[in-house]
Amino acid sequence: MHHQPIPREYLEEIRVSVQRNCHIADARHGSEYGLCTYLMKMREYFRWEMGRGFNDNLGKDEVGDWLTEREDLWSSLGESEYTAIRVEGRDYDPFDNQAINRSLLDYGLVYSGGLGYTGRPHFFLAELEHKEELPDYSLYVSGIELARDLAAPPAMTRGDLIFVRRESVRRMLWEKLETWRWARPDNALGRAFACYDFERDLHTSLEAMTGNELELVMLHERGECLAGDRLGEQWNRMLLDLTQTPAELVARSVRDHLADCLVTLPALAEMGRDASIHFYMGNLNAMRKELVPGLFGAYESWLSDRDSSSIGDIARRGVDHWSRSADKMLDLYRAEGAEAAVRINRLAESIRL
């Protein structure tokens, strides 16, 4: 993919404006993590910002001084509004992904701005690795990141645009490896890491796992697009009204399961790649685990005989099951609006698969 070089002054202007919005988002939402998770994420944020390698030792005092300065910066930005993204003298709304990316594509850059869990905004600017135009959506895969926030989610779907971030996938895997190493439990994540030689060759192992799980992330985001088409715009309005309630987590988990039953799980069952099956199971959050006891039964069966057909069967049954579960939520929302949050949360007890 050939791109023209962007003038240095334009690149710095774009990067600074995106990073400022990242700082504002962090100022508003960085404290939402538990203390241990927050400190780990800040440590890795420091590693990214300073360009340190994963094998590099980070000085406690150095990280501590940087953390204090960063929290002071966030304190000064807490009431600030998100700023426009300026590209070659023209200002764009920071959530206008289509227009901003049209202006950046010739320069080999990619940008995303949008809302994630609990309504938290996420922004990033990165080098574009490749772009695919598919019938129903455009897929952007990014490489080196030039601006990012603390959370740096590995992938995001914005309407008919899918953004998958190779560098964030790699860092997410590194953070999970570091967390697993604290106690080294015998669990699905540990089995996934055991498929690589992390103890003797961290770099090669991390690159290999990143390549495999980048594929898994793209599969999930493709499923998100299909799930979004099924659920419609009213689903998005419902999520906004449920923001920061337990019902939001239930609703997002149902949509994630629908997306994975449409695309990810059938692909996993077909490819039969041990490391990715282990990683998928180990990466499910608490709510998603609670909703799929049958999938864990299929996983246990696969562990004993390596026959992935039971995983494919769960996916086939799950498409109808999660579609009906989502319809129940939408019916409650249509009838009660935001007041439906309590009843939607209670659905988690009756829609397990």
Number of C-alpha atoms within 10 A of each C-alpha: 7 7 11 9 10 15 10 8 10 14 18 13 15 21 20 16 19 28 18 21 27 23 26 25 24 23 22 17 17 20 10 10 12 9 10 9 13 16 14 14 20 20 17 21 20 20 17 17 12 9 9 13 11 16 8 8 9 15 8 10 9 10 17 15 10 15 17 11 12 17 15 12 14 19 13 12 19 15 11 15 10 19 15 17 24 20 17 15 9 10 12 16 14 21 20 16 18 14 12 23 17 13 15 19 16 14 18 20 26 27 29 25 21 17 15 12 14 15 15 16 21 23 25 23 21 21 19 22 17 14 17 11 10 9 7 12 17 15 20 23 21 25 18 15 21 20 22 25 21 20 22 22 19 19 20 22 22 17 15 16 20 23 23 24 27 24 20 22 21 19 21 19 20 17 17 14 18 13 13 16 11 8 8 12 11 9 13 18 22 19 18 20 22 13 14 17 13 14 9 9 10 15 14 13 17 21 14 14 22 21 14 14 20 22 15 22 21 23 20 24 24 24 23 24 20 17 23 19 13 13 16 10 11 12 20 12 13 20 22 16 19 24 17 14 14 15 23 21 21 22 24 17 22 24 22 19 26 28 27 25 27 23 22 25 27 21 18 20 18 13 12 16 14 16 20 22 24 21 21 18 17 16 13 13 10 10 15 19 17 16 19 17 13 15 20 14 14 18 20 12 16 18 14 8 8 13 15 23 16 17 25 21 16 20 25 15 12 22 18 14 20 23 18 13 21 22 14 15 23 20 14 17 23 13 11 12 15 18 13 20 24 13 14 25 17 13 16 20 10 9 16 17 14
